[in-house]
Amino acid sequence: TTRKASAVSVLWMVTGPLDVWGASSYIGDREVSLSRNALLETCWQFDAIRASARGKPWWLAEFTGGRVWSGLGSALRTDAELQLRVLLALGFGAEAALFWQWRPEIFGEEAPNFGLTGGGGELTSRTETVSRLANMIARNQALFDALTWKPAEVGLVWEPRGSIYEQTTGGPRYLYRHALGLYRALVDSGYPVDFLHARDLAASGVPASYKVLLVPFQVVDREGLSASLKDWVRRGGALFAGPNYGAYDPHTYANPRVPPEEIAEVFG
């Protein structure tokens, strides 16, 4: 998860020149994964893709059509889960969802997995399910085209340096655990949430549209971030941060005061 979290920090940096953004989703593919955590992490991923697309169209560009992972994969996506993943992605604003792949792999470590059909190309119940789903979407295209995303008033601040800290120290996954816990609370309560990159907030300030910001693991004090957060709080925003805010300065030296002097008064 820390490796994935570090990779997430790059997403915001590469979408600028692109027309369409997207990602694969193989969360939970090492087991049958209709568990609450797997679905929550999938929602988390879709929100992150949507946020990093910066308003551009995004796709669920790849997810399995059958058995999963390598070798003689024991986990088989059910018909219901294939349908659920598509509808979930569309519900989070995706404009397309693509399966990997039509027929299963026939050679190498991923064989005989991932196909919507059987190994010989024969149709399966999964093929029929996806066919019915595609036809339903086509019949209701105007409805899907009219879907809108309610603007979020809650932002979850993402700091990639927190992920790097976790990875290099080999310690507990604080960022993942704390951030996912906060995200679960928001999703369960019906609040839409935006992932906000700490780099953007430090450079451009916090948009006035957000009423609440959650900063779960800002363990490294990014230059300019505290000033932006402080200014936003003065304008009426409510800031909730974890207890290790700014434990290290921007050069990763230990700060003599936590939280740092620049933002200490915000926390009282």
Salt bridges, closest charged atoms under 4 A:
ASP29 OD1 - ARG77 NH2 1.96
ASP47 OD1 - ARG50 NH2 2.79
GLU81 OE2 - ARG77 NH1 3.12
GLU81 OE2 - ARG85 NH2 3.06
GLU153 OE2 - LYS211 NZ 3.55
GLU159 OE2 - ARG222 NH2 2.89
ASP188 OD2 - ARG36 NH2 2.36
ASP194 OD1 - ARG50 NH2 3.20
ASP200 OD2 - ARG54 NH2 3.01
ASP231 OD2 - ARG235 NE 3.10
GLU261 OE1 - ARG257 NH1 2.74
GLU265 OE2 - LYS230 NZ 2.91
